[in-house]
Amino acid sequence: MPDQINAYLDSDYEAGFVTDVEADTLPPGLNEDVIRFISSKKSEPEWLLEWRLKAWRDWLKMDEPRWAHVQHEPIDFNSISYYSSPKSLEDRPKSLDEVDPELLRTYEKLGIPLHEQATLAGVAVDVVFDSVSVATTFKDKLLEAGVLFCPISEAVHLYPELIQKYLGSVVPRRDNFYAALNSAVFSDGSFVYIPKGVRCPMELSTYFRINEANTGQFERTLIIADEDSHVSYLEGCTAPMRDENQLHAAVVELVALKGAQIKYSTVQNWYPGDKNGMGGIYNFVTKRGVCHERAKISWTQVETGSAITWKYPSVILRGDHSVGEFYSVALTNNFQQADTGTKMIHMGKNTRSTIISKGISAGKSQNAYRGLVRMNPRAEGARNYTQCDSLLIGDRCGAHTFPYIESKNASAVVEHEATTSKVSEDQLFLCQQRGIDPEKAVSMIVNGFCKEVFKELPMEFAVEAGKLLEVSLEGAVG
Amino acid sequence: MLSIVDLHVRVEGKDILNGLSLEVQAGEVHAIMGPNGSGKSTLGYVLSGREGYEVVSGSATFEGHNLFELDAETRARAGLFLAFQYPVEIPGVSNMEFLKASVDAVREHQGLPPYDAVTFMKLARQQSASVSLPPEFLKRGVNEGFSGGEKKRNEILQMMLLEPKLAILDETDSGLDIDALQVVAEGVNARRSDENAFILVTHYQRLLDYIVPDFVHVLANGRIVKSGGKELALELEEKGYAWLEPEVA
């Protein structure tokens, strides 16, 4: 690789600042009292506390998954604090005017103005700061359309039947090690319900921020799209730069009832650690949706952050003629590690799924695609198309592909295409010879590589994603 | 415009150019011919600043700048263009996006504002028609799935849009059918003026039927062993390089 590119080091993580707010943070450690504390902080009903405690007992018997293509020191779950809330939120603010101005400034710095008049037109935002939701915009306007959008801790009180019916219905309490941990200690997250036949009038979005040191974030998101409804949901994440690793173990459950459509987009920019691999977020997330008859779930993700990403947004195609989609860009640089992909479980007849995965590895990073396509015996006429492309920048990084195909129905069709390419010296020299500087050239080549996925993102996010790639790629070649 | 004096260049430890000297004035077209492995492509690469070409000694001055002090993109912006022998593909990056980034970079260097999208699109369509590339080629990835001839025409399109002072065409004629060859020649001839110069690196006299050079040079063993007018090319066509053996050796 050309030497001049080696010079473009020192990428800046723009969201790396710390907000100085007084916080109520539970001392590190995990035990039954901690779970009781979280539950009582949120004045939860008895059944939910029981649910958490069952998850906790299950978790104690489980082992950390070891199959992912990532390496890290064992996590000391007793060194993490499981609850942190800015003090000023002890009595949850009733309106934005009561939110600590320091917090509002944090979000403005991140480019997410929370005052409704200033927010992006047509996007309602729920904001989760450490363990609590700090603000949800446009709640009333959404309510007019019958759309429920609020922190999950509030939904527990306001819509107990929905929570009791659907919480854990897609990702069971003991689904996996991190999902069980989340079920025991989840603090906040977003809840969405779209009533029958309603097309949600605006994009919904949740913005997650980890601020406190030594704190884990364990949010839980539940989206229910009732029959023939439609919703597009965006999720963004950042954290301050810190030398120690921080754990983020979220669970997202999507329920698309008959004929419903859910589009879920993520731009994940958790702090990736420094150039030497110090610090950064461990992003161990379980995301799954279930599609009933004719329903459609589409996951789009742009993953540029985190020291380690372990994440497989999946779709269970339970109903006949249902559709699952997964569009992913995962970029790793420096010492980042990603093991990400999807699972498409075809249960119904004529179900269809599409997987487009673009992995970009730079620096000394390791980037793995892991995907499962399963055709169950009942999945007559089911189809899957998978395209899995890897792009390498430099010669010290790695790209890996682990496709799993299990077909138990002879009429099902599974297609898998995979390519691996390199940003070549020839391509860079062509750009330079045409006057384009190498940094811009790399970003142009990478953006071109990701085009199929970016076009799936809502407009504002597509622009943000392009810029994010550019920043994340600074110093990419070495 | 370009003055090369006693240039010695090494590639991967091997001496490729051994004391090459060449003067190119504005308005001139120089053809460089020679047997395989004589260093023709190396000349284009070392002048345009490709990595891996080590200048051992000698100098190259372009429009008063010491070329070897400038990075590749700055040389390009200053008006030095290389049409590649094997143009590379950049999948997913549309030709239009690539051309605009390139033209805007050169304009910025000249203190000019970037083109607005509409104006540029018009210009690009116009020029691509002049090299017989249908407009859909502007939407496709750079050289992505282009035939050999289409890639070469795309090189000429880039040259027309960038309006370089000095264009070096590295075997642009090789592998071209007669129609494509004419398109390339027309492109060059249209840009010939008192202010521009060209260096045509070629194996064959055929190209020189369409682009008539002012000077023809024979490159052998990394040095220019014979120079002459356009008739030298005809002589080479007839006799090959063997009669230059004493010089070649």
Chai-1 contact restraints between the chains, C-beta under 6 A:
chainA,res_idxA,chainB,res_idxB,connection_type,confidence,min_distance_angstrom,max_distance_angstrom,comment,restraint_id
A,P2,B,E51,contact,1.0,0.0,6.0,A-B,restraint_1
A,D426,B,V88,contact,1.0,0.0,6.0,A-B,restraint_2
A,Q427,B,V88,contact,1.0,0.0,6.0,A-B,restraint_3
A,Q427,B,I90,contact,1.0,0.0,6.0,A-B,restraint_4
A,F429,B,R50,contact,1.0,0.0,6.0,A-B,restraint_5
A,L430,B,V88,contact,1.0,0.0,6.0,A-B,restraint_6
A,Q432,B,A72,contact,1.0,0.0,6.0,A-B,restraint_7
A,Q432,B,E73,contact,1.0,0.0,6.0,A-B,restraint_8
A,Q433,B,S48,contact,1.0,0.0,6.0,A-B,restraint_9
A,Q433,B,A76,contact,1.0,0.0,6.0,A-B,restraint_10
A,Q433,B,L82,contact,1.0,0.0,6.0,A-B,restraint_11
A,R434,B,A76,contact,1.0,0.0,6.0,A-B,restraint_12
A,R434,B,S102,contact,1.0,0.0,6.0,A-B,restraint_13
A,G435,B,E73,contact,1.0,0.0,6.0,A-B,restraint_14
A,G435,B,A76,contact,1.0,0.0,6.0,A-B,restraint_15
A,G435,B,R77,contact,1.0,0.0,6.0,A-B,restraint_16
A,G435,B,S102,contact,1.0,0.0,6.0,A-B,restraint_17
A,G435,B,A105,contact,1.0,0.0,6.0,A-B,restraint_18
A,G435,B,V106,contact,1.0,0.0,6.0,A-B,restraint_19
A,I436,B,A101,contact,1.0,0.0,6.0,A-B,restraint_20
A,I436,B,S102,contact,1.0,0.0,6.0,A-B,restraint_21
A,I436,B,A105,contact,1.0,0.0,6.0,A-B,restraint_22
A,D437,B,E73,contact,1.0,0.0,6.0,A-B,restraint_23
A,M444,B,V93,contact,1.0,0.0,6.0,A-B,restraint_24
A,I445,B,I90,contact,1.0,0.0,6.0,A-B,restraint_25
A,G448,B,G92,contact,1.0,0.0,6.0,A-B,restraint_26
A,G448,B,V93,contact,1.0,0.0,6.0,A-B,restraint_27
A,F449,B,G92,contact,1.0,0.0,6.0,A-B,restraint_28
A,K451,B,G92,contact,1.0,0.0,6.0,A-B,restraint_29
